[in-house]
Amino acid sequence: MILAAFDLATVTGVCVGAVGERPRLFSWRLEGSDRPHRLLDFSYRLCEFLDRERPTRRVVYEAPMNVAIMARIGARDGTITMLRSLVGILEMSCAEFGLPVEALEVKDARQSVLGWRVNPSGNTKKRVLREANLLFKAGATNDNEADAMVLWMYACYLQNPQFAIEQIPLFKKVS
């Protein structure tokens, strides 16, 4: 049961692994002089990844904010277009490989995995990175990898609730 999780952005965080085992984390800095070339780079990397890794269970990604909310908080049209295009490429590629793909709400994932939905101090990215590395020895080098790992763990919890129980310190196996 191999799951893959993506935090889609110009630096895309990726987390992949079997439920109950230590996942691998990495990120792709999308290359290209403009958006079409960065999208093409993502498409190439993604298809190579799906062909090599062969997720067997599902692929999940961070559900993007509503377009109206993104515009209200100051996201530029280019940013919104890039994010929505990455989602389309991911969904299309998963369909080509016969894989179920699903958007997960990042706040639900953070609540389930880290115990909080919103960071009142404001710097959510730093907090997710710090806590993912502290609690799970994730080895994330940036917030995109940390978010992908939180999404991956949440997808594992949904796939196998026993795995969620095993992550509680009281029940965690000591190695």
Backbone as a chain_set.jsonl record, in Angstrom:
{"seq": "MILAAFDLATVTGVCVGAVGERPRLFSWRLEGSDRPHRLLDFSYRLCEFLDRERPTRRVVYEAPMNVAIMARIGARDGTITMLRSLVGILEMSCAEFGLPVEALEVKDARQSVLGWRVNPSGNTKKRVLREANLLFKAGATNDNEADAMVLWMYACYLQNPQFAIEQIPLFKKVS", "coords": {"N": [[0.847, -1.189, 0.0], [1.32, 1.657, -1.15], [1.487, 5.084, -0.726], [1.283, 8.375, -2.073], [2.002, 11.792, -1.602], [1.471, 15.23, -2.308], [2.56, 18.586, -2.108], [1.671, 21.045, -3.897], [3.414, 23.436, -5.74], [5.661, 26.007, -6.964], [7.994, 25.115, -5.876], [7.669, 21.968, -5.325], [6.597, 19.842, -2.826], [7.158, 16.44, -2.009], [6.051, 13.341, -0.768], [6.44, 9.953, -0.207], [5.597, 6.552, 0.324], [5.126, 3.347, 1.964], [2.255, 2.555, 3.917], [2.687, 2.794, 7.36], [5.406, 2.539, 7.291], [8.613, 4.214, 7.116], [8.461, 7.163, 5.29], [9.726, 8.558, 2.164], [11.044, 11.759, 1.579], [11.154, 14.576, -0.522], [11.808, 17.361, -2.735], [10.764, 19.133, -5.662], [12.136, 21.634, -7.505], [10.658, 23.513, -9.753], [11.695, 23.936, -13.028], [12.303, 26.382, -15.54], [11.78, 29.065, -17.851], [9.39, 30.355, -17.879], [5.868, 30.118, -16.984], [4.555, 28.069, -18.661], [6.773, 26.408, -19.267], [7.651, 25.62, -16.744], [5.433, 24.147, -15.938], [5.547, 22.114, -17.829], [7.952, 20.926, -17.035], [7.138, 19.97, -14.518], [5.215, 18.085, -15.357], [6.815, 16.2, -16.758], [8.536, 15.334, -14.641], [6.644, 14.301, -12.846], [5.372, 12.189, -14.292], [7.576, 10.5, -14.671], [8.114, 9.931, -11.985], [5.675, 8.627, -11.173], [5.76, 6.396, -12.828], [8.078, 5.159, -11.913], [7.778, 4.878, -9.07], [5.227, 3.804, -8.668], [2.697, 4.18, -7.041], [0.382, 2.391, -5.089], [-1.995, 2.651, -3.752], [-3.188, 5.304, -3.355], [-3.102, 8.742, -4.441], [-2.525, 11.838, -3.044], [-3.147, 15.354, -2.595], [-2.534, 18.723, -1.499], [-5.432, 20.464, -1.064], [-6.274, 23.244, -2.98], [-6.853, 26.656, -1.989], [-10.043, 28.282, -2.194], [-10.698, 30.114, -5.146], [-11.702, 32.751, -4.952], [-11.037, 33.396, -2.317], [-8.264, 33.221, -2.453], [-7.746, 35.364, -4.186], [-8.694, 37.456, -2.609], [-6.825, 37.496, -0.52], [-4.679, 38.452, -1.809], [-3.323, 36.958, -3.765], [-1.725, 36.661, -6.869], [-2.907, 36.638, -10.284], [-1.294, 34.999, -11.912], [-0.141, 33.268, -10.044], [-2.375, 31.899, -9.076], [-3.244, 30.693, -11.446], [-1.019, 29.052, -11.98], [-1.04, 27.263, -9.766], [-3.579, 26.017, -10.061], [-3.193, 24.859, -12.535], [-1.142, 23.005, -11.976], [-2.568, 21.232, -10.371], [-4.376, 20.231, -12.276], [-2.601, 18.905, -14.046], [-1.579, 16.956, -12.312], [-3.928, 15.477, -11.687], [-4.662, 14.605, -14.274], [-2.417, 13.063, -14.979], [-2.478, 11.068, -13.021], [-4.869, 9.836, -13.748], [-4.076, 8.784, -16.193], [-2.288, 6.848, -15.296], [-3.985, 5.231, -13.951], [-4.58, 5.72, -11.277], [-6.173, 6.488, -8.18], [-6.888, 9.799, -7.225], [-6.863, 12.457, -4.901], [-7.935, 15.439, -3.347], [-6.93, 16.83, -0.293], [-7.874, 18.559, 2.624], [-5.691, 20.816, 4.021], [-5.853, 21.885, 6.589], [-7.404, 20.004, 7.945], [-5.65, 17.859, 7.831], [-3.464, 18.867, 9.326], [-4.702, 19.169, 11.805], [-5.303, 16.513, 12.47], [-2.763, 15.261, 12.395], [-0.839, 16.969, 13.606], [-2.226, 18.223, 15.624], [-3.363, 20.761, 15.589], [-5.208, 23.307, 13.835], [-4.995, 25.94, 12.876], [-2.394, 28.282, 13.058], [-1.968, 30.441, 15.598], [0.1, 32.278, 15.984], [0.913, 32.988, 13.51], [3.1, 32.274, 11.699], [2.822, 29.783, 9.963], [4.139, 28.05, 8.154], [6.813, 27.777, 9.115], [6.262, 26.603, 11.586], [5.018, 24.15, 10.916], [7.134, 22.872, 9.593], [9.064, 22.73, 11.672], [7.677, 21.165, 13.643], [7.017, 18.803, 12.238], [9.545, 17.749, 11.781], [10.463, 17.509, 14.398], [8.525, 15.885, 15.786], [8.253, 13.611, 14.139], [10.68, 13.009, 13.123], [11.174, 13.691, 10.479], [12.935, 14.806, 8.599], [12.543, 16.831, 6.82], [13.4, 19.39, 4.557], [12.305, 21.742, 3.834], [9.287, 23.768, 4.005], [7.425, 22.845, 2.162], [8.001, 20.135, 1.779], [7.497, 19.322, 4.394], [4.725, 19.858, 4.63], [3.808, 18.068, 2.667], [4.512, 15.688, 3.913], [2.869, 15.751, 6.193], [0.365, 15.624, 4.947], [0.658, 13.089, 3.774], [0.845, 11.452, 6.053], [-1.688, 11.886, 7.159], [-3.285, 10.806, 5.098], [-2.461, 8.178, 5.371], [-3.483, 7.643, 7.924], [-6.211, 7.777, 7.349], [-6.386, 5.645, 5.613], [-5.517, 3.482, 7.167], [-6.554, 3.251, 10.216], [-5.334, 2.143, 12.479], [-2.654, 2.756, 12.21], [-2.701, 5.465, 12.859], [-3.22, 5.363, 15.609], [-0.876, 4.146, 16.478], [0.901, 6.224, 16.268], [0.541, 7.848, 18.422], [2.199, 8.981, 21.273], [2.019, 7.349, 23.645], [1.485, 4.83, 22.614], [3.465, 4.387, 20.81], [6.01, 2.529, 19.23], [9.093, 1.842, 20.669], [12.343, 2.205, 19.48]], "CA": [[0.0, 0.0, 0.0], [2.174, 2.835, -1.262], [0.776, 6.346, -0.881], [2.094, 9.527, -2.453], [1.373, 13.065, -1.256], [2.105, 16.377, -2.955], [2.253, 19.982, -1.805], [1.925, 21.611, -5.215], [3.892, 24.816, -5.809], [6.861, 26.091, -7.798], [8.812, 24.1, -5.215], [6.661, 20.968, -4.963], [7.003, 18.853, -1.835], [6.679, 15.094, -2.315], [6.256, 12.33, 0.266], [5.968, 8.674, -0.738], [5.99, 5.394, 1.114], [4.095, 2.389, 2.359], [1.602, 2.846, 5.192], [3.336, 2.159, 8.5], [6.856, 2.577, 7.137], [9.165, 5.568, 7.012], [8.35, 7.644, 3.908], [10.802, 9.372, 1.598], [10.663, 13.151, 1.331], [12.02, 15.366, -1.396], [11.068, 18.415, -3.419], [11.137, 19.481, -7.024], [12.106, 23.057, -7.868], [10.267, 23.461, -11.15], [12.603, 24.712, -13.866], [11.747, 26.954, -16.764], [11.827, 30.529, -17.916], [8.038, 30.885, -17.732], [4.919, 29.144, -16.442], [4.386, 26.862, -19.476], [7.934, 25.52, -19.169], [7.652, 25.025, -15.402], [4.385, 23.126, -15.96], [6.083, 20.998, -18.608], [8.922, 20.267, -16.158], [6.354, 19.21, -13.538], [4.609, 16.953, -16.035], [7.873, 15.208, -16.983], [8.963, 14.765, -13.356], [5.542, 13.538, -12.275], [5.202, 10.926, -15.023], [8.725, 9.657, -14.328], [7.882, 9.509, -10.599], [4.585, 7.655, -11.115], [6.229, 5.183, -13.489], [9.111, 4.528, -11.072], [7.302, 4.58, -7.708], [4.012, 2.993, -8.749], [1.822, 4.177, -5.86], [-0.631, 1.348, -5.267], [-3.213, 2.933, -3.024], [-3.785, 6.586, -3.734], [-2.274, 9.941, -4.516], [-3.24, 12.961, -2.436], [-2.489, 16.649, -2.696], [-3.148, 19.771, -0.692], [-6.513, 21.154, -1.772], [-6.021, 24.683, -3.048], [-7.9, 27.542, -1.47], [-11.031, 28.807, -3.126], [-10.118, 31.189, -5.962], [-12.119, 34.049, -4.405], [-10.244, 33.635, -1.109], [-6.898, 33.494, -2.894], [-7.719, 36.729, -4.718], [-8.898, 38.384, -1.493], [-5.608, 37.609, 0.285], [-3.641, 39.092, -2.608], [-2.634, 36.082, -4.718], [-1.761, 37.178, -8.235], [-3.518, 35.749, -11.278], [-0.293, 34.019, -12.341], [0.007, 32.27, -8.975], [-3.599, 31.095, -9.08], [-3.207, 29.878, -12.662], [0.026, 28.037, -11.808], [-1.512, 26.258, -8.818], [-4.687, 25.263, -10.672], [-2.626, 24.056, -13.626], [-0.444, 21.872, -11.362], [-3.616, 20.287, -9.968], [-4.863, 19.584, -13.493], [-1.583, 17.969, -14.534], [-1.541, 15.826, -11.374], [-5.129, 14.665, -11.883], [-4.585, 13.986, -15.597], [-1.377, 12.032, -14.949], [-2.973, 9.952, -12.211], [-5.853, 9.132, -14.579], [-3.313, 8.015, -17.183], [-1.68, 5.7, -14.622], [-5.036, 4.457, -13.29], [-4.469, 5.916, -9.829], [-7.11, 7.427, -7.575], [-6.25, 11.024, -6.747], [-7.817, 13.143, -4.029], [-7.5, 16.645, -2.646], [-7.195, 16.808, 1.149], [-7.772, 19.875, 3.257], [-4.481, 20.869, 4.836], [-6.22, 22.141, 7.99], [-7.82, 18.71, 8.499], [-4.429, 17.062, 8.0], [-2.7, 19.41, 10.462], [-5.44, 18.851, 13.032], [-5.168, 15.084, 12.735], [-1.375, 14.841, 12.556], [-0.082, 17.842, 14.509], [-3.063, 18.623, 16.749], [-3.851, 22.14, 15.452], [-5.698, 23.671, 12.502], [-4.505, 27.27, 12.5], [-1.335, 28.752, 13.943], [-2.314, 31.813, 16.001], [1.252, 33.189, 15.919], [0.999, 33.485, 12.147], [4.067, 31.673, 10.784], [2.425, 28.38, 9.857], [5.148, 27.266, 7.424], [7.914, 27.456, 10.038], [5.78, 25.707, 12.632], [4.822, 22.817, 10.339], [8.469, 22.317, 9.355], [9.664, 22.412, 12.974], [6.963, 20.083, 14.321], [7.154, 17.562, 11.462], [10.887, 17.22, 12.034], [10.587, 17.176, 15.813], [7.642, 14.785, 16.183], [8.323, 12.419, 13.305], [12.032, 12.881, 12.566], [10.856, 13.635, 9.053], [14.057, 15.184, 7.757], [12.094, 17.8, 5.816], [14.324, 20.515, 4.399], [11.528, 22.964, 3.593], [7.889, 23.64, 4.433], [6.662, 22.078, 1.169], [8.201, 18.73, 2.14], [6.801, 19.083, 5.664], [3.289, 19.777, 4.341], [3.57, 16.805, 1.954], [4.582, 14.608, 4.894], [1.652, 15.816, 7.015], [-0.706, 15.093, 4.099], [0.893, 11.651, 3.627], [0.472, 10.8, 7.321], [-3.146, 11.968, 7.251], [-3.816, 9.809, 4.162], [-2.207, 6.876, 6.003], [-4.456, 7.505, 9.012], [-7.502, 7.472, 6.733], [-6.267, 4.314, 5.007], [-5.35, 2.482, 8.218], [-6.664, 3.94, 11.502], [-4.383, 1.562, 13.431], [-1.426, 3.53, 12.053], [-2.892, 6.705, 13.611], [-3.076, 5.034, 17.03], [0.536, 3.851, 16.718], [1.667, 7.471, 16.288], [0.35, 8.488, 19.728], [3.385, 8.614, 22.067], [1.743, 6.26, 24.577], [1.456, 3.557, 21.902], [4.55, 4.353, 19.834], [7.039, 1.523, 19.469], [10.415, 2.421, 20.927], [13.35, 1.422, 18.769]], "C": [[0.885, 1.242, 0.0], [1.305, 4.051, -1.544], [1.766, 7.421, -1.301], [1.302, 10.786, -2.129], [2.186, 14.208, -1.847], [1.623, 17.685, -2.349], [2.656, 20.743, -3.065], [2.283, 23.089, -5.145], [5.087, 24.829, -6.758], [7.964, 25.229, -7.212], [7.807, 23.103, -4.653], [7.251, 19.968, -3.977], [6.368, 17.512, -2.159], [7.009, 14.176, -1.141], [5.654, 11.033, -0.262], [6.458, 7.541, 0.145], [4.813, 4.507, 1.42], [3.533, 2.789, 3.725], [2.326, 2.086, 6.296], [4.851, 2.134, 8.417], [7.318, 4.028, 7.023], [9.102, 6.027, 5.552], [9.631, 8.364, 3.46], [10.24, 10.754, 1.286], [11.661, 13.784, 0.376], [11.173, 16.46, -2.03], [11.633, 18.629, -4.811], [11.041, 20.991, -7.177], [11.848, 23.09, -9.368], [11.093, 24.45, -11.969], [11.871, 25.231, -15.091], [11.723, 28.456, -16.693], [10.459, 31.16, -17.738], [7.111, 29.762, -17.249], [4.743, 27.919, -17.346], [5.561, 25.896, -19.362], [8.052, 24.887, -17.782], [6.585, 23.934, -15.301], [4.843, 21.896, -16.74], [7.1, 20.213, -17.773], [8.195, 19.419, -15.115], [5.768, 17.959, -14.169], [5.633, 15.846, -16.277], [8.285, 14.521, -15.687], [7.893, 13.857, -12.772], [5.37, 12.189, -12.981], [6.36, 9.97, -14.749], [8.56, 9.083, -12.916], [6.818, 8.405, -10.528], [4.991, 6.332, -11.763], [7.218, 4.416, -12.608], [8.544, 4.053, -9.737], [6.069, 3.687, -7.676], [3.186, 2.999, -7.464], [0.674, 3.191, -6.092], [-1.968, 1.709, -4.64], [-3.888, 4.22, -3.477], [-2.726, 7.657, -3.799], [-3.119, 11.065, -3.938], [-2.435, 14.236, -2.644], [-3.239, 17.652, -1.844], [-4.186, 20.496, -1.529], [-6.223, 22.647, -1.8], [-7.178, 25.474, -2.442], [-8.859, 27.907, -2.59], [-10.426, 30.007, -3.858], [-10.474, 32.563, -5.398], [-11.305, 34.391, -3.155], [-8.803, 33.957, -1.489], [-6.774, 34.936, -3.413], [-7.839, 37.747, -3.586], [-7.636, 38.555, -0.654], [-4.414, 38.112, -0.535], [-2.872, 38.196, -3.552], [-2.799, 36.655, -6.126], [-2.398, 36.156, -9.167], [-2.554, 34.652, -11.707], [-0.099, 32.909, -11.327], [-1.191, 31.329, -8.961], [-3.602, 30.164, -10.296], [-2.186, 28.755, -12.527], [-0.477, 26.906, -10.911], [-2.615, 25.399, -9.43], [-4.18, 24.384, -11.817], [-1.881, 22.842, -13.082], [-1.445, 20.803, -10.927], [-4.119, 19.525, -11.191], [-3.88, 18.56, -14.04], [-1.513, 16.745, -13.624], [-2.734, 14.901, -11.596], [-5.089, 13.923, -13.221], [-3.573, 12.84, -15.602], [-1.812, 10.828, -14.133], [-4.018, 9.155, -12.985], [-5.136, 8.257, -15.605], [-2.718, 6.752, -16.565], [-2.707, 4.853, -13.868], [-5.019, 4.573, -11.775], [-5.566, 6.84, -9.318], [-6.337, 8.63, -7.029], [-7.301, 11.829, -5.994], [-7.166, 14.37, -3.404], [-7.871, 16.494, -1.177], [-7.027, 18.213, 1.699], [-6.586, 19.888, 4.212], [-4.81, 21.121, 6.311], [-6.687, 20.859, 8.673], [-6.592, 17.841, 8.773], [-3.627, 17.557, 9.199], [-3.386, 19.091, 11.779], [-5.209, 17.391, 13.423], [-3.739, 14.688, 13.094], [-0.63, 15.656, 13.608], [-0.897, 18.346, 15.696], [-3.542, 20.062, 16.699], [-4.236, 22.424, 14.003], [-5.07, 24.962, 11.994], [-3.463, 27.691, 13.521], [-1.619, 30.197, 14.337], [-1.138, 32.781, 15.918], [1.531, 33.64, 14.492], [1.984, 32.792, 11.221], [3.849, 30.159, 10.705], [3.511, 27.536, 9.211], [6.297, 26.843, 8.33], [7.48, 26.433, 11.08], [5.594, 24.287, 12.107], [6.177, 22.15, 10.129], [9.111, 21.868, 10.667], [8.993, 21.191, 13.614], [7.058, 18.759, 13.552], [8.513, 16.928, 11.728], [11.054, 16.781, 13.481], [9.783, 15.919, 16.178], [7.889, 13.493, 15.418], [9.71, 12.186, 12.701], [11.958, 12.786, 11.046], [12.061, 13.92, 8.159], [13.662, 16.141, 6.651], [13.061, 18.98, 5.774], [13.607, 21.821, 4.11], [10.066, 22.705, 3.957], [7.051, 22.858, 3.426], [6.791, 20.58, 1.443], [7.454, 18.401, 3.428], [5.296, 18.975, 5.448], [2.957, 18.479, 3.607], [3.589, 15.64, 2.939], [3.342, 14.58, 5.791], [0.459, 15.273, 6.218], [-0.581, 13.572, 3.942], [0.464, 10.913, 4.9], [-1.046, 10.788, 7.484], [-3.794, 10.928, 6.325], [-3.599, 8.397, 4.717], [-3.205, 6.623, 7.125], [-5.823, 7.124, 8.45], [-7.515, 6.061, 6.153], [-6.244, 3.215, 6.065], [-5.385, 3.173, 9.581], [-5.719, 3.39, 12.573], [-3.057, 2.335, 13.387], [-1.525, 4.843, 12.849], [-2.683, 6.46, 15.097], [-1.609, 4.8, 17.363], [1.401, 5.101, 16.775], [1.516, 8.233, 17.606], [1.503, 8.045, 20.621], [3.175, 7.446, 23.032], [1.857, 4.886, 23.908], [2.614, 3.385, 20.911], [5.584, 3.294, 20.219], [8.386, 2.219, 19.662], [11.454, 1.545, 20.24], [14.711, 1.576, 19.372]], "O": [[1.161, 1.808, 1.058], [0.496, 4.055, -2.472], [2.939, 7.38, -0.931], [0.092, 10.847, -2.35], [3.415, 14.165, -1.885], [0.43, 17.869, -2.107], [3.831, 21.047, -3.272], [1.55, 23.891, -4.567], [5.478, 23.791, -7.291], [8.778, 24.672, -7.948], [7.17, 23.36, -3.631], [8.267, 19.33, -4.251], [5.198, 17.44, -2.535], [8.109, 14.227, -0.59], [4.507, 11.007, -0.709], [7.581, 7.565, 0.648], [3.659, 4.858, 1.172], [4.258, 3.301, 4.578], [2.551, 0.881, 6.185], [5.515, 1.746, 9.379], [6.511, 4.942, 6.856], [9.634, 5.352, 4.671], [10.486, 8.722, 4.271], [9.119, 10.896, 0.799], [12.865, 13.547, 0.467], [9.952, 16.475, -1.873], [12.798, 18.349, -5.093], [9.967, 21.564, -6.994], [12.72, 22.735, -10.161], [11.176, 25.635, -11.647], [10.946, 24.6, -15.603], [11.655, 29.046, -15.615], [10.358, 32.359, -17.476], [7.524, 28.609, -17.125], [4.779, 26.801, -16.833], [5.359, 24.682, -19.362], [8.501, 23.748, -17.656], [6.805, 22.91, -14.654], [4.555, 20.765, -16.348], [7.111, 18.983, -17.799], [8.588, 18.281, -14.855], [5.82, 16.883, -13.574], [5.345, 14.676, -16.026], [8.377, 13.295, -15.624], [8.193, 12.776, -12.265], [5.238, 11.158, -12.32], [6.151, 8.765, -14.61], [8.83, 7.905, -12.679], [7.036, 7.372, -9.896], [4.602, 5.265, -11.288], [7.199, 3.186, -12.56], [8.814, 2.925, -9.322], [5.896, 2.899, -6.746], [2.99, 1.948, -6.855], [0.073, 3.168, -7.166], [-2.985, 1.106, -4.984], [-5.033, 4.206, -3.93], [-1.615, 7.505, -3.289], [-4.286, 11.225, -4.296], [-1.22, 14.205, -2.841], [-4.409, 17.466, -1.51], [-3.869, 21.072, -2.57], [-5.956, 23.25, -0.76], [-8.318, 25.013, -2.396], [-8.521, 27.844, -3.772], [-9.724, 30.819, -3.254], [-9.623, 33.452, -5.371], [-10.928, 35.546, -2.957], [-8.191, 34.859, -0.916], [-5.806, 35.632, -3.107], [-7.166, 38.777, -3.599], [-7.393, 39.64, -0.127], [-3.292, 38.19, -0.036], [-1.854, 38.622, -4.099], [-3.889, 37.079, -6.513], [-2.425, 34.961, -8.873], [-2.955, 33.497, -11.852], [0.085, 31.748, -11.694], [-1.037, 30.113, -8.847], [-3.926, 28.982, -10.177], [-2.461, 27.621, -12.919], [-0.353, 25.732, -11.258], [-2.576, 24.174, -9.321], [-4.693, 23.286, -12.033], [-1.971, 21.758, -13.659], [-1.197, 19.609, -11.096], [-4.27, 18.305, -11.143], [-4.279, 17.471, -14.451], [-1.4, 15.619, -14.109], [-2.571, 13.684, -11.683], [-5.442, 12.745, -13.29], [-3.837, 11.775, -16.16], [-1.543, 9.688, -14.513], [-4.053, 7.928, -12.89], [-5.543, 7.122, -15.853], [-2.647, 5.711, -17.217], [-2.345, 3.871, -13.22], [-5.397, 3.637, -11.07], [-5.862, 7.86, -9.941], [-5.264, 8.48, -6.445], [-8.466, 11.881, -6.387], [-6.007, 14.34, -2.99], [-8.983, 16.081, -0.848], [-6.141, 18.957, 1.28], [-6.501, 19.053, 5.113], [-4.111, 20.618, 7.19], [-6.4, 20.646, 9.851], [-6.504, 17.176, 9.805], [-3.159, 16.752, 10.005], [-2.72, 18.776, 12.765], [-4.948, 17.088, 14.587], [-3.526, 13.875, 13.993], [0.123, 15.102, 14.408], [-0.329, 18.842, 16.67], [-4.086, 20.55, 17.69], [-3.666, 21.857, 13.07], [-4.668, 25.062, 10.835], [-3.641, 27.475, 14.72], [-1.523, 31.092, 13.497], [-1.349, 33.988, 15.795], [2.304, 34.574, 14.281], [1.716, 32.726, 10.021], [4.588, 29.373, 11.296], [3.781, 26.424, 9.665], [6.708, 25.683, 8.316], [8.228, 25.515, 11.416], [5.969, 23.325, 12.777], [6.343, 20.975, 10.459], [9.639, 20.76, 10.759], [9.682, 20.281, 14.076], [7.169, 17.7, 14.169], [8.617, 15.711, 11.881], [11.72, 15.782, 13.754], [10.311, 15.002, 16.806], [7.753, 12.403, 15.975], [9.897, 11.289, 11.879], [12.585, 11.932, 10.42], [12.188, 13.337, 7.082], [14.367, 16.255, 5.649], [13.482, 19.498, 6.808], [14.22, 22.889, 4.134], [9.664, 21.564, 4.185], [6.048, 22.259, 3.813], [5.81, 19.842, 1.35], [6.85, 17.335, 3.547], [4.654, 18.094, 6.02], [1.935, 17.855, 3.892], [2.788, 14.713, 2.825], [2.827, 13.508, 6.109], [-0.365, 14.539, 6.763], [-1.581, 12.855, 3.974], [-0.199, 9.877, 4.832], [-1.618, 9.782, 7.904], [-4.741, 10.248, 6.721], [-4.452, 7.525, 4.552], [-3.718, 5.513, 7.262], [-6.511, 6.261, 8.996], [-8.533, 5.371, 6.2], [-6.859, 2.162, 5.899], [-4.349, 3.636, 10.057], [-5.346, 4.122, 13.49], [-2.42, 2.537, 14.421], [-0.54, 5.28, 13.444], [-2.038, 7.261, 15.774], [-1.145, 5.215, 18.425], [2.523, 5.048, 17.28], [2.279, 9.161, 17.876], [1.767, 6.847, 20.721], [4.081, 6.632, 23.21], [2.267, 3.909, 24.535], [2.723, 2.35, 20.253], [5.976, 3.181, 21.381], [8.754, 3.093, 18.878], [11.458, 0.323, 20.387], [15.672, 0.979, 18.887]]}, "num_chains": 1, "name": "protein.A"}
